[in-house]
Amino acid sequence: MREEPPALLLSVRPRFAEAILSGQKTVEVRRRRVAAREGTPVVLYASSPVMAVVGTAQLERCENLSVQVAWSSHGHAMGINRREFDDYLTGTDTACLLFLTKALPLGAPLPLNDLRSSRAFHPPQSYRYVAESDPTAIRQLAAQRA
């Protein structure tokens, strides 16, 4: 039996979370390589000022490409302009592209304060895997998507 991949908890700016959940943004860019398999569930955390888990998605695939190839091949799906892309990736030669599919907004966001009411919870700066120590609501979301 194939073990299910651990879910990713992905921190994104609120405008990018909205774009992912609306289907306008299907490629998320990261400076650091993400070692996640196809089909990995993704829990979307919208950073400040929203500070809440707002939806889920599924990782279709990851690609590590040169900055130039990443932009020329997939810039149209990133939900950012070329200047934002270049500014974000300054100092690195490669971009890690997360291709997201099956994005679903939550009926009601899970605010950070609520997530911290039952146990210590720290959203990631960029991403991390959902852990057994995370609040039950996050682990349940991750399990529903697996």
C-alpha positions in Angstrom: 0.0 0.0 0.0 1.3 3.5 -0.9 1.7 5.8 2.0 -0.1 9.1 1.6 2.1 12.2 1.2 2.1 14.5 4.2 0.1 17.7 3.6 1.8 21.0 3.0 0.9 24.0 5.0 1.6 26.9 2.6 1.7 30.5 3.7 0.7 33.0 1.1 -0.2 36.6 0.9 -4.0 37.2 1.0 -4.2 38.4 -2.6 -2.4 35.2 -3.7 -4.7 33.1 -1.6 -7.7 34.7 -3.2 -6.2 34.2 -6.7 -5.5 30.5 -6.0 -8.9 29.9 -4.6 -10.6 31.6 -7.6 -8.5 29.6 -10.1 -6.7 32.7 -11.5 -3.4 31.6 -10.0 -2.4 28.0 -10.6 1.4 28.3 -10.0 3.0 29.3 -6.7 6.6 30.4 -6.7 9.1 29.6 -4.0 12.7 30.4 -3.6 13.5 27.2 -1.8 13.1 23.8 -3.3 9.9 22.0 -2.1 10.3 18.2 -1.8 6.7 17.2 -2.1 5.1 14.5 -4.3 2.4 14.7 -6.9 -1.0 14.6 -5.2 0.2 16.2 -1.9 -2.7 18.0 -0.1 -2.1 21.7 0.4 -3.6 23.7 3.3 -3.6 27.5 2.4 -2.8 29.9 5.2 -3.3 33.6 4.2 -0.8 35.8 6.0 -1.3 39.2 7.6 -3.7 41.0 7.8 -6.0 38.0 7.2 -4.1 35.5 9.4 -6.3 32.5 8.8 -6.5 29.2 7.0 -8.7 30.0 4.0 -8.7 26.9 1.8 -7.2 23.8 0.4 -5.7 22.6 -2.9 -3.7 19.7 -4.3 -0.2 19.7 -5.6 -0.3 18.6 -9.2 3.5 18.7 -9.4 6.7 20.6 -8.5 9.2 21.9 -11.0 12.6 23.5 -10.3 13.5 25.7 -13.2 15.9 28.4 -14.0 14.4 31.8 -13.3 14.2 32.7 -17.0 12.6 29.5 -18.1 10.2 29.6 -15.1 8.9 33.0 -16.1 8.8 32.5 -19.9 7.0 29.1 -19.5 4.7 29.8 -16.6 4.6 33.5 -15.8 1.1 33.8 -17.1 -0.2 31.4 -14.3 1.7 33.0 -11.4 -0.6 35.9 -10.6 2.3 38.3 -10.4 4.0 40.7 -12.7 7.6 40.3 -14.0 9.0 42.9 -11.6 7.5 41.1 -8.6 8.8 37.9 -9.9 12.3 39.3 -10.3 12.3 41.1 -7.0 11.2 37.9 -5.2 13.9 35.7 -6.8 16.8 38.2 -6.6 19.9 36.3 -5.6 18.8 32.9 -6.8 19.2 31.1 -10.1 16.3 28.8 -9.8 12.6 29.0 -8.9 10.6 26.2 -7.4 7.1 26.1 -9.0 4.2 24.5 -7.3 1.4 23.7 -9.7 -1.8 23.7 -7.8 -5.1 22.2 -8.7 -8.5 21.4 -7.1 -8.5 24.6 -5.0 -11.4 24.9 -2.6 -12.2 27.8 -0.3 -13.3 27.0 3.2 -16.9 27.9 4.0 -15.5 30.0 6.9 -11.8 30.8 7.4 -10.0 29.4 10.4 -8.5 32.4 12.2 -5.1 32.2 13.8 -6.5 33.1 17.2 -8.9 30.2 17.0 -6.2 27.8 15.8 -4.1 28.8 18.8 -6.9 28.4 21.3 -6.4 24.6 21.7 -2.6 24.3 21.3 0.5 26.3 20.3 0.4 26.9 16.6 2.9 28.7 14.4 2.1 29.3 10.7 5.2 28.9 8.5 7.1 31.7 6.9 7.0 29.9 3.6 5.8 26.3 4.0 6.1 23.2 6.2 4.4 19.9 6.5 1.3 19.5 8.6 2.4 17.9 11.8 0.7 15.8 14.5 1.2 18.7 16.9 -0.9 21.0 14.6 -4.5 21.9 15.7 -7.1 19.2 14.9 -8.9 21.5 12.4 -5.8 21.7 10.2 -5.0 18.0 10.4 -8.7 17.2 9.5 -8.4 19.5 6.4 -5.2 17.8 5.4 -6.8 14.4 5.8 -9.9 15.3 3.8 -7.7 16.3 0.8 -5.5 13.2 1.0 
